[in-house]
Amino acid sequence: MSNRRVEIIGGGLAGLLAAIELSKNGIEVAVLEAAGQFGGRARTRDVDGFLFNRGPHALYCNGALKRELDRLGIPYSGGRSLSGARQAIAVGKLHHLPTTLGSIVRTSLFSVRDKISYTRIFKTVMDGATGSGSFADWLDEQRVSPMVRSAVEAMGRLSSYVNGAADVSARALLDQIRLTTAGTIYVDGGWVSLVNGLIEAARASGVELNDKAPVAKVNCATGRLELVLGNGETRKADAVIMAIDPKAAAALVPEVTSLAREAREVRTVRANSGCGACRRKKTTSHLESTRLVSRP
Ligand SMILES: Cc1cc2nc3c(=O)[nH]c(=O)nc-3n(C[C@H](O)[C@H](O)[C@H](O)COP(=O)(O)OP(=O)(O)OC[C@H]3O[C@@H](n4cnc5c(N)ncnc54)[C@H](O)[C@@H]3O)c2cc1C
């Protein structure tokens, strides 16, 4: 073990993964988690034996989390999502929502002209399309019919749970659509089982885990970094990882202007829900009832 010490603020998935990685590489690591349990947004509630994930539920087959869990040998099991069963309701009728090139031909959602257009868009996305503006800007550039646009927007909502094409970055959303197309796993026992696996691996590799340990301030003016906890206790570190949201991170070290700028730029975007469809009803006729029914 080296004599370097890293304190990690936040015991969600990111904090736990970072802790295991560092500890396995010989660094002395402690995790400080404000809540009484680890996992952050990855929580599962047990109601009379039925398990409800309160945050994440889909483990992306091509995603960074699955890659890291597999690399660290954290065990999990689960079923693959059935992306082929996705459907769209458009103008009062149920249609198959195509998620592969082959299924575009079969769907009743599009006219022949729209099938050609959707095929082009689908291929563009799968080939790595990206954009510097919002997802809505990117869609504008594609010059497609309202129905094709609506279907691509629906894919975006289904992939990201974000209902705000004008607010979300095209680059992030297009990456997310590609990620979803590779399939997801619904984890047996809920995401708490992943958190428990990470806690076990962290303990086994010597990570110091502290819950109910909110960090109130990080002093980085001189020498070693100093963390001040909510109860007034102080801890020294050679490095600090803030595995928390940008606004909370900026609040801990207000003198770091780059963090403050990041925090200012972060905007909350509405989660995807049926409301999106209700809102559209007022503004457009063609798309009034286009929304998704996902059958995982
Ligand atoms: C409704 C919903 C559905 C989602 N669905 C999916 C999905 O299906 N698949 C997927 O991959 N992702 C999904 N996500 C995203 C996923 O939940 C997050 O990307 C992931 O949980 C983030 O983990 P994290 O460790 O970065 O942050 P968090 O989980 O937010 O953890 C941060 C931790 O830091 C702690 N903390 C904050 N401030 C302090 C402080 N000052 N001192 C000490 N501790 C502090 C918090 O208590 C928290 O435990 C979903 C998110 C939501 C909300």
The ligand as a Gaussian input file, in Angstrom:
#p B3LYP/6-31G(d) Opt

LIG

0 1
 C      -35.334000       7.760000     -11.978000
 C      -33.944000       7.386000     -12.492000
 C      -33.819000       6.314000     -13.369000
 C      -32.547000       5.966000     -13.841000
 N      -32.444000       4.876000     -14.669000
 C      -31.216000       4.424000     -15.040000
 C      -31.077000       3.176000     -15.718000
 O      -32.059000       2.488000     -15.998000
 N      -29.832000       2.770000     -16.042000
 C      -28.709000       3.501000     -15.716000
 O      -27.591000       3.083000     -16.034000
 N      -28.821000       4.689000     -15.051000
 C      -30.038000       5.147000     -14.698000
 N      -30.155000       6.301000     -13.976000
 C      -28.929000       7.059000     -13.676000
 C      -28.211000       6.448000     -12.473000
 O      -29.084000       6.361000     -11.380000
 C      -27.062000       7.379000     -12.096000
 O      -26.237000       7.594000     -13.224000
 C      -26.198000       6.784000     -11.014000
 O      -26.942000       6.208000      -9.960000
 C      -25.312000       7.905000     -10.504000
 O      -24.437000       7.391000      -9.519000
 P      -23.436000       8.366000      -8.807000
 O      -22.655000       7.548000      -7.856000
 O      -22.691000       9.155000      -9.812000
 O      -24.332000       9.455000      -8.049000
 P      -25.445000       9.283000      -6.900000
 O      -26.160000       7.998000      -7.028000
 O      -26.231000      10.553000      -6.935000
 O      -24.587000       9.223000      -5.560000
 C      -24.045000      10.366000      -4.968000
 C      -23.950000      10.086000      -3.476000
 O      -23.251000      11.163000      -2.883000
 C      -23.836000      11.434000      -1.625000
 N      -23.485000      12.825000      -1.274000
 C      -23.907000      13.965000      -1.867000
 N      -23.351000      15.042000      -1.259000
 C      -22.561000      14.554000      -0.266000
 C      -21.718000      15.163000       0.701000
 N      -21.588000      16.490000       0.776000
 N      -21.049000      14.356000       1.558000
 C      -21.145000      13.013000       1.507000
 N      -21.947000      12.382000       0.587000
 C      -22.631000      13.145000      -0.282000
 C      -25.316000      11.202000      -1.858000
 O      -25.986000      10.931000      -0.625000
 C      -25.289000       9.985000      -2.776000
 O      -25.364000       8.764000      -2.062000
 C      -31.397000       6.691000     -13.476000
 C      -31.538000       7.786000     -12.595000
 C      -32.795000       8.107000     -12.093000
 C      -32.914000       9.258000     -11.122000

